[in-house]
Amino acid sequence: MKKIVILLIIFGFTGVVKSQTTEFSGFARNYMGALYENGDFTIIQNTFNLNVAKMGDKIAFKVNPLVYHYWEDSIDLRIRELYVDLYFANFDLRIGKQQVVWGKADGVFITDIVSPLNLTEFLLPDFDEIRTGVNAVKFDYYIGNNTFEAIWIPQFTPTEMPKSNSIWAVQPDFPISPVFDWSKANVAPSMENSELFTKFTALTSAIDFEIMGGYTWDDNPTMHVQKQFTMNPATNQPMLTDLTVTPEYHRIYVGGGSFSTDIKGIVVRGESAYYSGKYFQTEDPLATDALIEKDYLHYLVGLDFSIGGIKMSSQFIQQYILDYNSDILQEEAENTMTFLARYDAMRETLHFEFFSYIGLTGEDALIKPKITYDFEDGFSLLLGANIFIGEETGRFGQYQDNSMIYTKIKYNF
């Protein structure tokens, strides 16, 4: 009932301002996906996305409700953005719920960490739907072609993970059934617990670059594991008898930047970030809390170019743990590549796209081919596939049973 009331308020408000040259846009979409293995539908989803914007000389607003309707007749209403913009001579303010996109990477989040992620369907949705809006105050100060940006977030919002019964949920591998202690799983909204991000952007004739920093929280909780042992009289060896898992969020510091430049028609991109304060799991079987704190680097280099009308892009990504300890379960360096090829035909009404993540370390991959046909003004039909390859231990290979084919019918207005 609460969601219905919110929708009525939004649509009532938009009706009031409609006569004041308010802009309306959005889409309606049907999305169905079935597994290769058995043909079972993994998703039947109807989506309605509405953008309502009102622009003025000194003030503007935007509201973006998003409604998902699923096959079990459940409704998921989200307010992705709801903010007010205030314009001044040399600076702007944006106050309210908003999505923030930083960096130069495609399909990877390195410095693009202001908006947390919705990973309930892994990395399959469009990236503007994966990012979650945050309640924030954003300050932009303009210096010629350069911009200084500061963002204050009073309330921490973590990554949204799949439910335990989802095909995208990854079950932890514990030797015995654990007891979960959720007493430290919340970060109370307060000045002390708020987050702060800053960025400087420069646009020049030769190169565009960004320098950023953040005092934030790790969007993913650290699993603190408490073990209790007793001596096994038969073997005279310690035997694990109790296991308590306590999810807890920790502060991290981030500093980094990105750049892009054009060299004879080829766009060269780069992005990197230094993370301090990250906890990693170790494999010590007798440790009470088998965690170790390390700093790490996350970076990429990428190229964008065209060959015979085919737009292509490739990226090399590495996450490297500094001062590595051999007991850490994660590899010292995890290497990934992405590849994108896109071709438009029939007067740009037929679109072929091939995108893939290739896990060089885990020897696995996610391959995402799709074909889109714009068969009438505003209407499009998409046929695609998500193909997971590799061993169960890999980031993508763990979902090898979730390979699927899907369709999307969409109307943009």
HELIX and SHEET records of a PDB file:
HELIX    1   1 LYS A    2  VAL A   17  1                                  16    
HELIX    2   2 LYS A   18  GLN A   20  5                                   3    
HELIX    3   3 PHE A  127  ILE A  130  1                                   4    
HELIX    4   4 GLY A  397  ASN A  402  5                                   6    
SHEET    1   A19 GLU A  23  LEU A  35  0                                        
SHEET    2   A19 PHE A  41  MET A  55 -1                                        
SHEET    3   A19 ILE A  59  TYR A  70 -1                                        
SHEET    4   A19 ILE A  75  TYR A  87 -1                                        
SHEET    5   A19 PHE A  91  GLN A  98 -1                                        
SHEET    6   A19 VAL A 134  ILE A 143 -1                                        
SHEET    7   A19 ASN A 146  ILE A 153 -1                                        
SHEET    8   A19 GLU A 195  LEU A 203 -1                                        
SHEET    9   A19 ASP A 208  TRP A 217 -1                                        
SHEET   10   A19 ARG A 251  ILE A 263 -1                                        
SHEET   11   A19 ILE A 266  GLN A 281 -1                                        
SHEET   12   A19 LEU A 291  ILE A 307 -1                                        
SHEET   13   A19 ILE A 310  ILE A 321 -1                                        
SHEET   14   A19 ALA A 333  ALA A 345 -1                                        
SHEET   15   A19 LEU A 350  GLY A 359 -1                                        
SHEET   16   A19 ASP A 364  GLU A 376 -1                                        
SHEET   17   A19 PHE A 379  ILE A 389 -1                                        
SHEET   18   A19 MET A 404  ASN A 412 -1                                        
SHEET   19   A19 GLU A  23  LEU A  35 -1                                        
SHEET    1   B 3 VAL A 179  PHE A 180  0                                        
SHEET    2   B 3 GLN A 237  GLU A 248  1                                        
SHEET    3   B 3 THR A 222  ASN A 232 -1                                        
END                                                                             
